[in-house]
């Protein structure tokens, strides 16, 4: 029988993407370990986006960036974008009571806040990637043969690191609802073990990526501060996290990583 951690890796791809990997049924232990591999899924997605970007780079920075983002949205079925839009609608209307916030999260209709957040998320990522685009190929510090463009490395870092924060909140904060129809109900058993494993994926990528020590520190600190603030915000509004909130955090995390990389690049 395949160990739960290895089954969890497969379950992570099934949960976060539309790839037809099968493997059902998954046990509770399999799903519990799935969250530990969320950054690994991000690594695969980042490499896919980097490949699309490199393929279309000769046709312009904006074209390459837009299609790289579109490729990820297609493979994931806009999974995280949906969470961002729902969260923005739920949290954007001021101090709504807890019950109203949860009600809005379950509403499939897209409101003004959700539409705006979704458009800004895509716009920020495309524009920042376009600004990061450089024709030169850079190698990793530990594996010189692993060569990607600047934008390619930015995509890999963003997709891996943005998935570490949500796992840490899953391990430390309560789930706000016991809804059996929730998309994240299978992952409620996430513990510090899965959070540490997810963090190690992020550390590994930062170790091989051609990012300066200042950049590593800036990215780590920015994500830690933002994740902590977001977690407190979730606790204050609904007494915990939801799957939509985690998706929103992932999307915001991508923007944070890309923005920090852009700032570091501009300041040498």
Secondary structure, 3 states (H helix, E strand, C coil): CCCHHHHHHHHHHHHHCCCCCCCCCCCHHHHHHHHHHHHHHHHHHHHHHHHHHHHHHHHCHHHHHHHHHHHHHHHHCCHHHHHHHHHHHHHCCCCCCHHHHHHHHHCCCCCHHHHHHHHHHHHHHHHHHHHHCCCCEEECCCCCCCEEEHHHHHHHHHHHHHHHHHHHHHHHCCECCCCCCCCCHHHCCCCHHHHHHHHHHHHHHHHHCCCCHHHHHHHHHHHHHHHHHHHHHHHHHHCCECHHHHHHHHHHHHHHHHHHHHHHHHCC
